[in-house]
Amino acid sequence: MEVWLGVAKVIGAGLAMGLGALGPGIGIGILGMGAMNALGRNPEARGPIMTNMILAIAFAEAVAIYALVVAILLIFVA
């Protein structure tokens, strides 16, 4: 019985991290594509475009970090 609980914890942590990183990964790819498109169309606006892109990537990456924290909590606390 205890073995199944350990297996379930590891599978749950893997799913939490895998699915929790899927969205931010796609979002960061779309952000990069949009920023490169904008830079190609208007290279003079490099500063504001890059600043906004980096800020948006940081917010998207925070979601993946939350998923990592949940996965660690599932493994070591639950």
N, C-alpha and C positions, 0 to 999 in steps of 0.2 A: 504493500500500500504506500509506503514512504517513497519507493522508487518512482511510482507514477506521479506523485506530487512533485518530485524533483524534475521529472521529465516535462511535466506541464509548466513548471516555472520557467524552464529554459526555452521551451517552445513559445510561451507567452512573451518572454523578453525578446526573443528573436523576431516575432511578429510585430511587437511594438516598435522595435528599432527599424525594421525593414519598411513597414508601412509608414512610420513616422518620418523616415528620411526620403520617401518617394516623392511626396508633395514638394518639400523644399528643393529637392534636386531638379524637378521639372520647372519649378518657379524660377530658380536661379538661371536655368538655361534660357527660359523665355526672357528674363530680364537682360541677360547678356546679349541675346539676339536683338532685342529692342534698342539697347544702348548702341550697339554697333550699327544698326540701321540709322539711328539718329545721328551718329557721328559721321556716317557716310553722306548723309544729306546736308548736314550743317557742321562742318569741322570747327568752325569758330566758337561753337557753344560747348567745347570739350569740358571745360571746368564744371559748369552746372550739371551737365549730363552725367559725368563720372561721379560727382558728389552724390547725386540722387540715386545712381545705380548702386554705389557702395552702401548707402544707407538702407536701401530696399533689400539688398543681399543680406545685410546684417540682420534685418528683421526676419527674413525667411530662414536664415540659419538658426535663429533662436528657436524656431519650432523643432528643428532636428535635435537641438540640445535638450529641449524638454523631453523629447522621445527617448533620448539617451538616459536622462535622469530616471524616467519611468522604468526603463529596462533594467537599470542598475537596482532600483528599488524592488522590482519583481524578483530579481535573483537573490539579493542579500537580505531583504526584510520580510517579504511575504513567505 
